[in-house]
């Protein structure tokens, strides 16, 4: 029995190590898809079409402007997720008594440990046995990163980072702009894809045609997969929950952090509308919204004890 458990722990360790090792490969893969799409749309088709004159030039100009605008937002959002720390537990973190009200969170009851040295009225505090420190509300341990992450949603190999409190908005924007960009590329290349399988002739070398075909297939696949993923996360945001919490609370009828759709949205994107579609927050929101820092979260008073 012990041998089996040790083998499983070793396999999990190797799996987590392998995920960490995928980092640079996944970034290069994302940039590779962007490069193939750029070559097909800008350099092969719509760039040269600018000199055609008439309606073709106008359509080409419109496609190129939208393509580059979305590409800038996509890359800005992507590298914001990659480079932004999702949020770790401060070294001297101590919970406020009212924050957990001394009650065991049914979602993570197995992560609690009896701690009587901090506060007599709060004898049971969320505690990580792997990191050996107290855990703030909605914090979870990531085996890949090897640490506790504030409001952890999941570890994403595509962004080589955990998605948590401080970069969840940037991750959602990355999905949003990826969906728009891949849809644009798919629709832009669709006429050429159809012609590819018809009797019509397409100008260009075999390598150019192959790249156009590859760009269409890749962007169509990404558009379909990202659309489903974005729908799922939109549902999570509307309920003010994360992927991990949604799985853990599936038997719980009520969720104490559900403040209503509008406030739930603001807990992730902030209250200033002009910042909703860029990977940044206003100074005002950062100053007055504790949830954006990942340590404290507003909740329904009547459900705090559940």
C-alpha positions in Angstrom: 0.0 0.0 0.0 2.8 2.4 0.9 4.7 1.5 -2.2 1.6 2.2 -4.4 1.1 5.6 -2.7 4.8 6.5 -3.1 4.6 5.6 -6.8 1.5 7.7 -7.3 3.2 10.7 -5.6 6.3 10.3 -7.8 4.2 10.1 -11.0 2.3 13.3 -10.0 5.6 15.0 -9.3 6.9 14.1 -12.7 3.6 15.2 -14.3 3.9 18.6 -12.6 7.5 18.9 -13.6 6.6 18.1 -17.2 3.9 20.8 -17.2 6.5 23.4 -16.0 8.8 22.3 -18.7 6.2 23.0 -21.4 6.4 26.7 -20.7 8.6 28.1 -23.5 7.2 25.6 -26.0 3.6 26.7 -25.4 4.6 30.4 -25.8 6.4 29.6 -29.1 3.3 27.6 -30.2 1.0 30.6 -29.6 3.4 32.9 -31.4 3.7 30.4 -34.2 -0.1 30.4 -34.8 0.0 34.2 -34.7 2.8 34.2 -37.2 1.1 31.8 -39.6 -2.1 33.8 -39.5 -0.2 37.1 -40.0 1.6 35.7 -43.1 -1.6 34.3 -44.6 -3.8 37.4 -44.0 -1.4 40.3 -44.2 1.5 39.3 -46.4 -0.2 36.8 -48.7 -3.7 38.1 -49.4 -5.0 41.4 -48.0 -1.7 43.3 -48.0 -1.2 42.9 -51.8 -4.9 43.5 -52.3 -4.5 47.1 -51.1 -3.1 48.0 -54.5 -6.0 46.4 -56.4 -8.2 49.5 -56.3 -11.9 49.9 -55.9 -13.9 47.8 -53.5 -11.2 45.2 -53.0 -8.8 47.8 -51.6 -11.5 49.1 -49.2 -12.3 45.6 -48.0 -8.6 44.8 -47.6 -7.9 48.0 -45.6 -10.9 47.3 -43.3 -9.7 43.7 -42.7 -6.1 44.8 -42.0 -7.1 47.6 -39.6 -9.4 45.2 -37.6 -6.8 42.4 -37.7 -4.0 44.5 -36.3 -6.2 46.2 -33.6 -7.3 42.8 -32.4 -3.8 41.4 -32.6 -2.5 44.2 -30.4 -5.2 43.6 -27.8 -4.7 39.8 -28.0 -0.9 40.0 -27.4 -1.3 42.6 -24.7 -3.8 40.5 -22.8 -1.7 37.3 -23.4 1.5 38.6 -22.1 -0.3 40.3 -19.2 -1.5 36.8 -18.1 2.0 35.3 -18.6 3.9 38.0 -16.8 1.4 38.9 -14.0 1.8 37.0 -10.8 -1.7 35.5 -10.0 -1.3 36.3 -6.3 0.5 34.6 -3.5 -0.1 34.5 0.3 1.9 37.3 2.0 4.5 35.8 4.5 2.9 37.4 7.5 -0.7 36.9 6.5 -3.2 36.5 9.4 -7.0 36.2 8.8 -9.5 38.7 10.2 -11.8 37.0 12.6 -14.9 38.2 10.8 -13.5 37.0 7.5 -14.2 33.3 8.2 -16.3 33.7 11.4 -14.7 30.7 12.9 -16.6 28.3 10.6 -15.3 25.5 8.4 -15.9 26.2 4.8 -17.7 23.1 3.5 -16.0 23.4 0.1 -12.5 22.9 1.6 -13.1 21.3 4.9 -10.3 18.8 4.3 -7.8 21.6 4.0 -8.5 22.9 7.5 -6.3 22.2 10.5 -6.9 22.9 14.2 -5.0 26.0 15.1 -5.7 27.4 18.6 -2.7 29.7 18.8 -4.1 32.5 16.6 -7.5 33.2 17.9 -9.5 31.3 20.6 -12.8 32.1 19.0 -11.6 31.0 15.6 -10.1 27.6 16.4 -10.4 26.2 12.9 -8.6 28.2 10.1 -7.9 27.3 6.5 -4.4 25.9 6.5 -2.1 24.5 3.7 -0.2 21.5 4.9 2.1 21.7 1.8 3.1 25.3 2.2 2.8 25.3 6.0 0.9 28.6 6.3 -2.6 29.9 6.7 -4.7 30.3 3.6 -6.9 33.3 2.8 -10.5 32.8 1.6 -10.8 31.2 -1.8 -7.1 30.3 -2.0 -5.9 27.0 -3.3 -2.6 25.1 -3.6 -1.2 24.7 -7.1 0.9 21.5 -7.5 2.5 22.7 -10.7 3.6 26.1 -9.2 4.3 24.5 -5.9 2.6 27.2 -3.9 -0.8 28.6 -2.8 -2.5 30.9 -5.3 -5.1 33.5 -4.4 -8.5 32.8 -5.8 -7.0 30.1 -8.0 -9.0 29.2 -11.1 -6.7 26.7 -12.8 -3.1 26.3 -14.0 -3.0 27.0 -17.7 -0.2 25.6 -19.8 -1.0 28.0 -22.6 0.0 31.0 -20.5 2.6 29.1 -18.5 1.1 30.5 -15.3 -1.6 30.0 -12.8 -4.8 31.9 -13.4 -5.8 33.6 -10.1 -7.0 36.7 -8.5 -4.6 39.2 -10.0 -4.6 37.9 -13.6 -8.0 36.3 -14.1 -9.4 39.4 -15.9 -6.4 39.4 -18.3 -7.0 35.7 -19.0 -10.7 36.3 -19.9 -9.7 39.2 -22.2 -7.1 36.9 -23.8 -9.9 34.4 -24.5 -12.2 37.2 -25.8 -9.7 38.8 -28.2 -8.5 35.3 -29.3 -12.1 34.5 -30.2 -12.5 37.7 -32.2 -9.2 37.4 -34.0 -9.5 33.7 -34.9 -13.1 34.3 -36.1 -11.9 37.3 -38.3 -9.1 35.2 -39.8 -11.4 32.3 -40.4 -14.0 34.4 -42.2 -11.3 36.3 -44.1 -9.7 33.1 -45.4 -13.0 31.2 -46.0 -13.4 32.3 -49.7 -9.8 31.1 -50.4 -10.4 27.8 -48.5 -13.5 27.2 -50.6 -11.7 28.0 -53.8 -8.9 25.6 -52.7 -11.3 22.7 -53.1 -13.1 24.0 -56.2 -12.0 24.2 -59.8 -11.1 27.9 -59.4 -7.5 29.0 -59.6 -5.7 30.7 -56.7 -2.7 32.9 -57.3 0.4 32.1 -55.3 3.1 29.5 -54.8 2.4 26.1 -53.3 3.9 27.1 -50.0 1.7 30.2 -49.8 -1.4 28.1 -50.5 -0.3 25.5 -47.9 0.2 28.3 -45.3 -3.2 29.8 -46.1 -4.8 26.4 -45.7 -3.0 25.8 -42.4 -3.9 29.2 -41.1 -7.6 28.6 -41.8 -7.7 25.2 -40.1 -5.8 26.4 -37.0 -7.9 29.5 -36.6 -11.2 27.6 -37.1 -10.2 25.1 -34.5 -9.1 27.7 -32.0 -12.3 29.8 -32.6 -14.5 26.8 -31.8 -12.6 25.7 -28.7 -12.1 29.2 -27.3 -15.8 29.9 -27.8 -16.9 27.0 -25.6 -14.2 27.9 -23.0 -15.3 31.5 -23.0 -19.0 30.6 -22.5 -18.0 28.5 -19.5 -16.0 31.3 -17.9 -18.8 33.8 -18.5 -21.0 31.5 -16.5 -18.4 31.4 -13.7 -18.1 35.1 -13.6 -21.8 35.6 -13.5 -21.9 33.5 -10.4 -18.7 34.9 -8.9 -17.0 31.6 -8.7 -14.0 29.8 -10.1 -13.4 26.5 -11.9 -12.2 24.9 -8.7 -15.0 26.3 -6.6 -17.7 25.4 -9.2 -16.5 21.8 -8.9 -16.3 21.8 -5.1 -19.7 23.5 -4.5 -21.7 21.4 -6.9 -23.6 19.9 -3.9 -24.1 23.2 -2.2 -27.3 25.1 -3.3 -26.2 28.5 -2.2 -22.9 30.4 -2.7 -22.1 33.1 -0.2 -19.9 35.1 -2.7 -22.8 35.4 -5.3 -23.6 39.2 -5.1 -25.7 39.4 -8.2 -24.5 39.4 -11.8 -23.6 43.1 -12.0 -21.5 43.1 -8.8 -20.1 39.7 -9.6 -18.8 41.1 -12.9 -17.3 44.1 -11.1 -15.4 41.8 -8.7 -13.4 40.7 -11.8 -13.4 43.6 -14.2 -13.8 46.6 -11.9 -16.4 49.3 -11.9 -14.8 51.7 -14.4 -16.2 50.9 -17.8 -13.3 52.3 -19.9 -11.0 49.7 -18.3 -13.3 46.7 -18.9 -11.7 45.8 -22.3 -8.1 46.4 -21.5 -5.8 44.3 -19.2 -5.5 46.9 -16.5 -7.4 48.4 -13.6 -8.1 52.0 -12.6 -6.3 53.4 -9.5 -9.7 54.1 -8.0 -10.8 50.4 -8.3 -7.5 49.1 -6.9 -7.9 51.4 -3.9 -11.4 50.7 -2.9 -12.0 47.1 -4.1 -10.3 44.5 -1.8 -11.3 41.7 -4.1 -8.9 42.8 -6.8 -6.0 42.2 -4.4 -7.2 38.6 -3.7 -7.2 38.6 0.1 -10.7 39.8 1.1 -14.1 39.2 -0.7 -17.5 40.7 0.0 -20.1 38.1 0.7 -23.8 37.8 1.7 -24.1 38.2 5.5 -26.9 35.7 5.8 -24.7 33.0 4.1 -21.4 33.7 5.9 -22.0 31.0 8.4 -22.8 28.4 5.8 
